[in-house]
Amino acid sequence: MEIKNLTAENFDEVINGDSKVLVDFWAAWCGPCKQMGPVLEEIAAEKADLLVAKVNVDEQPELARRFQVRSIPFFGLFEKGEMLRQTLGAQPKSSMEKFIEG
């Protein structure tokens, strides 16, 4: 599945959908965020039941404030509009998969 870019305008609609949503809060200048790009692309391609989405914290500061994002990359796993869990920092694919599965 393709990675979706989220904004203040579409965020609630996306996270309130039927799929679980992994949201990556990131910034273009963030090295660890760039490092996670290929990992997230692989996860998005492999997990048909998961929507992977990204929020650029520089372009969407209100979303970063709403979820108290103070360090990036910050990942939130949402289901039916609720954040189930969160994690921080660049991680190997295996750790992200464990985070998603709970």
Z-matrix of the N, CA and C atoms (Angstrom, degrees):
N
C 1 1.441
C 2 1.533 1 108.58
N 3 1.284 2 115.99 1 147.44
C 4 1.457 3 121.84 2 -179.00
C 5 1.528 4 111.09 3 -74.44
N 6 1.322 5 116.76 4 145.67
C 7 1.465 6 121.44 5 176.65
C 8 1.527 7 108.43 6 -76.87
N 9 1.325 8 116.24 7 131.97
C 10 1.464 9 122.28 8 -175.78
C 11 1.523 10 110.17 9 -102.01
N 12 1.320 11 116.50 10 135.58
C 13 1.462 12 121.21 11 174.83
C 14 1.518 13 108.97 12 -88.21
N 15 1.331 14 115.72 13 130.49
C 16 1.456 15 120.74 14 -178.06
C 17 1.518 16 111.39 15 -107.97
N 18 1.328 17 113.94 16 145.33
C 19 1.462 18 122.72 17 175.92
C 20 1.525 19 107.53 18 -129.95
N 21 1.308 20 116.10 19 174.05
C 22 1.464 21 120.08 20 176.58
C 23 1.526 22 110.56 21 -59.08
N 24 1.330 23 117.14 22 -30.21
C 25 1.457 24 121.59 23 -176.85
C 26 1.534 25 112.76 24 -73.10
N 27 1.334 26 118.79 25 -34.33
C 28 1.471 27 119.66 26 -175.24
C 29 1.530 28 113.97 27 -112.57
N 30 1.320 29 118.78 28 -3.13
C 31 1.462 30 121.82 29 -173.08
C 32 1.530 31 112.27 30 -58.35
N 33 1.326 32 117.36 31 -55.29
C 34 1.471 33 120.12 32 -175.35
C 35 1.525 34 111.82 33 -62.36
N 36 1.311 35 116.83 34 -39.97
C 37 1.473 36 120.40 35 178.70
C 38 1.529 37 110.70 36 -60.05
N 39 1.328 38 117.02 37 -42.81
C 40 1.460 39 121.36 38 -177.71
C 41 1.528 40 111.21 39 -69.58
N 42 1.326 41 118.08 40 -48.12
C 43 1.470 42 118.71 41 -175.87
C 44 1.523 43 112.78 42 -73.45
N 45 1.317 44 117.71 43 -16.49
C 46 1.461 45 121.22 44 177.51
C 47 1.526 46 112.45 45 -90.36
N 48 1.322 47 117.31 46 4.62
C 49 1.459 48 121.11 47 -179.98
C 50 1.522 49 112.45 48 -73.68
N 51 1.320 50 116.01 49 -173.39
C 52 1.466 51 122.20 50 -176.64
C 53 1.524 52 113.71 51 -77.98
N 54 1.323 53 117.84 52 -23.52
C 55 1.463 54 121.30 53 -176.67
C 56 1.521 55 111.47 54 -87.49
N 57 1.338 56 115.31 55 154.88
C 58 1.463 57 119.41 56 165.25
C 59 1.523 58 105.85 57 -69.20
N 60 1.338 59 115.83 58 146.57
C 61 1.459 60 120.38 59 -177.64
C 62 1.528 61 108.91 60 -128.63
N 63 1.327 62 115.73 61 123.31
C 64 1.460 63 121.91 62 172.37
C 65 1.519 64 107.18 63 -95.50
N 66 1.332 65 116.59 64 114.97
C 67 1.461 66 121.24 65 -177.75
C 68 1.529 67 109.07 66 -105.85
N 69 1.322 68 114.85 67 124.72
C 70 1.466 69 123.52 68 177.64
C 71 1.520 70 107.86 69 -101.34
N 72 1.326 71 117.40 70 112.32
C 73 1.460 72 122.03 71 173.13
C 74 1.526 73 106.27 72 -89.58
N 75 1.328 74 118.04 73 120.10
C 76 1.453 75 122.82 74 -169.03
C 77 1.530 76 110.57 75 -145.17
N 78 1.348 77 115.54 76 175.91
C 79 1.470 78 122.26 77 172.75
C 80 1.523 79 108.38 78 -146.06
N 81 1.311 80 115.98 79 151.03
C 82 1.467 81 121.94 80 -176.82
C 83 1.534 82 112.35 81 -63.32
N 84 1.319 83 118.11 82 -29.51
C 85 1.471 84 122.44 83 -176.96
C 86 1.531 85 112.43 84 -84.77
N 87 1.316 86 118.78 85 -5.06
C 88 1.466 87 123.95 86 -172.17
C 89 1.530 88 111.29 87 -89.44
N 90 1.333 89 116.46 88 112.04
C 91 1.465 90 121.58 89 179.90
C 92 1.518 91 113.77 90 -58.52
N 93 1.343 92 119.25 91 -50.51
C 94 1.467 93 120.07 92 178.19
C 95 1.537 94 112.71 93 -60.73
N 96 1.339 95 116.60 94 -31.79
C 97 1.469 96 119.91 95 177.17
C 98 1.534 97 110.03 96 -64.47
N 99 1.338 98 115.99 97 -43.99
C 100 1.467 99 120.12 98 178.25
C 101 1.525 100 110.64 99 -63.13
N 102 1.312 101 116.61 100 -37.31
C 103 1.462 102 122.47 101 179.63
C 104 1.533 103 110.68 102 -61.16
N 105 1.324 104 117.64 103 -32.20
C 106 1.463 105 122.08 104 -178.22
C 107 1.530 106 113.12 105 -79.78
N 108 1.315 107 117.87 106 -14.48
C 109 1.465 108 121.32 107 -177.67
C 110 1.520 109 114.12 108 -51.23
N 111 1.339 110 118.57 109 -56.08
C 112 1.462 111 119.69 110 -179.70
C 113 1.528 112 113.62 111 -63.07
N 114 1.321 113 117.20 112 -34.46
C 115 1.471 114 121.20 113 178.27
C 116 1.527 115 109.49 114 -63.01
N 117 1.323 116 116.37 115 -46.09
C 118 1.462 117 120.45 116 -179.48
C 119 1.523 118 111.66 117 -66.98
N 120 1.325 119 117.11 118 -36.08
C 121 1.467 120 120.11 119 177.15
C 122 1.525 121 110.98 120 -63.25
N 123 1.329 122 116.84 121 -41.32
C 124 1.472 123 120.46 122 177.96
C 125 1.524 124 110.68 123 -64.24
N 126 1.313 125 116.95 124 -45.44
C 127 1.465 126 121.07 125 -179.89
C 128 1.526 127 110.10 126 -62.00
N 129 1.329 128 117.07 127 -43.72
C 130 1.466 129 120.95 128 179.56
C 131 1.527 130 111.06 129 -61.03
N 132 1.331 131 116.89 130 -37.88
C 133 1.463 132 121.11 131 -178.91
C 134 1.524 133 112.22 132 -73.13
N 135 1.327 134 117.10 133 -30.32
C 136 1.465 135 121.28 134 -173.35
C 137 1.525 136 114.21 135 -92.14
N 138 1.310 137 118.39 136 -25.73
C 139 1.468 138 121.10 137 -172.97
C 140 1.530 139 110.44 138 -109.10
N 141 1.315 140 115.70 139 95.91
C 142 1.460 141 121.30 140 -177.46
C 143 1.525 142 112.55 141 -67.09
N 144 1.329 143 117.15 142 -24.05
C 145 1.466 144 121.08 143 -177.44
C 146 1.526 145 112.76 144 -92.47
N 147 1.329 146 117.32 145 9.58
C 148 1.459 147 122.26 146 -177.47
C 149 1.521 148 109.78 147 -128.18
N 150 1.324 149 116.28 148 132.98
C 151 1.457 150 121.53 149 173.13
C 152 1.525 151 107.08 150 -98.99
N 153 1.319 152 117.10 151 126.10
C 154 1.462 153 121.90 152 175.71
C 155 1.526 154 107.36 153 -100.95
N 156 1.330 155 115.83 154 129.46
C 157 1.455 156 120.95 155 -176.52
C 158 1.523 157 109.80 156 -135.39
N 159 1.343 158 115.52 157 158.31
C 160 1.457 159 120.91 158 -177.61
C 161 1.528 160 109.71 159 -129.12
N 162 1.339 161 114.48 160 142.63
C 163 1.459 162 121.90 161 173.80
C 164 1.525 163 107.25 162 -123.80
N 165 1.333 164 116.93 163 117.03
C 166 1.457 165 121.70 164 175.41
C 167 1.533 166 107.26 165 -78.86
N 168 1.340 167 116.61 166 111.33
C 169 1.469 168 120.54 167 -173.73
C 170 1.530 169 112.71 168 -67.05
N 171 1.334 170 118.04 169 -23.95
C 172 1.462 171 120.32 170 177.26
C 173 1.528 172 110.90 171 -73.89
N 174 1.330 173 116.86 172 -34.31
C 175 1.462 174 121.62 173 -179.34
C 176 1.526 175 112.42 174 -88.70
N 177 1.333 176 117.15 175 -21.44
C 178 1.477 177 122.18 176 -176.88
C 179 1.540 178 110.51 177 -128.87
N 180 1.333 179 117.68 178 59.59
C 181 1.477 180 119.51 179 -176.03
C 182 1.531 181 113.05 180 -61.64
N 183 1.337 182 117.40 181 -28.26
C 184 1.466 183 119.21 182 -179.79
C 185 1.532 184 111.43 183 -66.59
N 186 1.331 185 117.63 184 -33.99
C 187 1.467 186 120.06 185 176.04
C 188 1.528 187 110.92 186 -71.34
N 189 1.321 188 116.65 187 -37.86
C 190 1.466 189 119.75 188 177.08
C 191 1.530 190 110.26 189 -62.64
N 192 1.322 191 117.05 190 -42.04
C 193 1.473 192 120.83 191 177.73
C 194 1.529 193 111.21 192 -65.79
N 195 1.311 194 115.84 193 -42.44
C 196 1.475 195 120.77 194 -178.08
C 197 1.531 196 111.87 195 -56.77
N 198 1.339 197 116.30 196 -37.10
C 199 1.462 198 120.16 197 -178.43
C 200 1.530 199 112.22 198 -105.06
N 201 1.327 200 116.10 199 14.88
C 202 1.460 201 123.39 200 175.73
C 203 1.524 202 112.13 201 52.07
N 204 1.335 203 115.01 202 45.40
C 205 1.460 204 120.82 203 178.18
C 206 1.522 205 107.75 204 -77.57
N 207 1.327 206 115.65 205 114.70
C 208 1.467 207 121.19 206 -178.96
C 209 1.522 208 112.22 207 -115.03
N 210 1.319 209 115.83 208 -11.84
C 211 1.456 210 121.62 209 -179.90
C 212 1.525 211 107.62 210 -145.54
N 213 1.327 212 116.01 211 143.07
C 214 1.469 213 119.88 212 179.87
C 215 1.525 214 109.76 213 -128.67
N 216 1.317 215 117.41 214 154.88
C 217 1.459 216 126.81 215 -0.81
C 218 1.526 217 111.77 216 -70.80
N 219 1.323 218 114.08 217 142.02
C 220 1.457 219 123.93 218 178.84
C 221 1.522 220 106.10 219 -121.53
N 222 1.315 221 117.28 220 130.05
C 223 1.460 222 121.22 221 -178.26
C 224 1.517 223 109.63 222 -118.76
N 225 1.315 224 116.15 223 131.07
C 226 1.458 225 121.79 224 174.68
C 227 1.521 226 108.84 225 -120.70
N 228 1.319 227 116.31 226 136.06
C 229 1.461 228 121.18 227 176.22
C 230 1.525 229 107.49 228 -105.78
N 231 1.330 230 116.11 229 119.95
C 232 1.455 231 122.61 230 -175.48
C 233 1.524 232 110.63 231 -113.60
N 234 1.334 233 114.75 232 146.91
C 235 1.452 234 121.07 233 171.58
C 236 1.524 235 107.39 234 -144.41
N 237 1.328 236 115.03 235 124.96
C 238 1.473 237 121.56 236 -179.44
C 239 1.532 238 111.76 237 51.64
N 240 1.323 239 115.99 238 42.55
C 241 1.459 240 121.37 239 174.80
C 242 1.512 241 116.32 240 84.98
N 243 1.324 242 118.07 241 -7.44
C 244 1.463 243 121.23 242 -178.50
C 245 1.522 244 110.88 243 -107.10
N 246 1.335 245 116.24 244 137.64
C 247 1.458 246 119.22 245 174.97
C 248 1.526 247 108.16 246 -77.92
N 249 1.329 248 115.95 247 118.18
C 250 1.460 249 121.24 248 179.96
C 251 1.517 250 111.54 249 -78.04
N 252 1.335 251 115.43 250 -42.35
C 253 1.464 252 120.66 251 -179.88
C 254 1.529 253 108.61 252 -163.25
N 255 1.337 254 114.06 253 168.59
C 256 1.465 255 120.67 254 -179.34
C 257 1.515 256 109.67 255 -142.91
N 258 1.321 257 114.75 256 157.79
C 259 1.460 258 121.01 257 176.73
C 260 1.525 259 108.10 258 -150.79
N 261 1.326 260 115.55 259 161.94
C 262 1.465 261 122.09 260 -176.91
C 263 1.520 262 111.05 261 -124.38
N 264 1.320 263 115.15 262 153.47
C 265 1.452 264 121.45 263 167.81
C 266 1.508 265 115.32 264 87.31
N 267 1.334 266 114.23 265 160.26
C 268 1.459 267 121.21 266 176.62
C 269 1.525 268 108.90 267 -68.08
N 270 1.326 269 115.30 268 136.61
C 271 1.462 270 121.26 269 -176.04
C 272 1.515 271 109.78 270 -141.24
N 273 1.330 272 117.10 271 155.23
C 274 1.459 273 119.11 272 174.36
C 275 1.534 274 110.05 273 -69.14
N 276 1.304 275 115.45 274 160.12
C 277 1.466 276 121.42 275 -178.80
C 278 1.523 277 111.53 276 -54.90
N 279 1.321 278 117.80 277 -41.67
C 280 1.472 279 120.75 278 -178.09
C 281 1.532 280 111.04 279 -60.94
N 282 1.317 281 117.87 280 -38.10
C 283 1.465 282 120.94 281 178.64
C 284 1.528 283 110.70 282 -69.03
N 285 1.314 284 117.17 283 -39.34
C 286 1.466 285 120.13 284 177.87
C 287 1.524 286 110.53 285 -65.01
N 288 1.318 287 117.19 286 -39.14
C 289 1.464 288 120.22 287 179.00
C 290 1.524 289 110.70 288 -64.13
N 291 1.328 290 116.86 289 -40.97
C 292 1.476 291 120.37 290 177.01
C 293 1.527 292 110.46 291 -63.82
N 294 1.328 293 116.52 292 -41.02
C 295 1.467 294 121.02 293 177.37
C 296 1.534 295 110.48 294 -59.90
N 297 1.317 296 116.86 295 -44.73
C 298 1.467 297 121.12 296 -179.01
C 299 1.522 298 111.31 297 -65.29
N 300 1.314 299 116.83 298 -42.57
C 301 1.458 300 121.01 299 -177.37
C 302 1.525 301 112.46 300 -74.07
N 303 1.312 302 116.84 301 -22.58
C 304 1.456 303 120.63 302 176.99
C 305 1.473 304 112.45 303 85.94
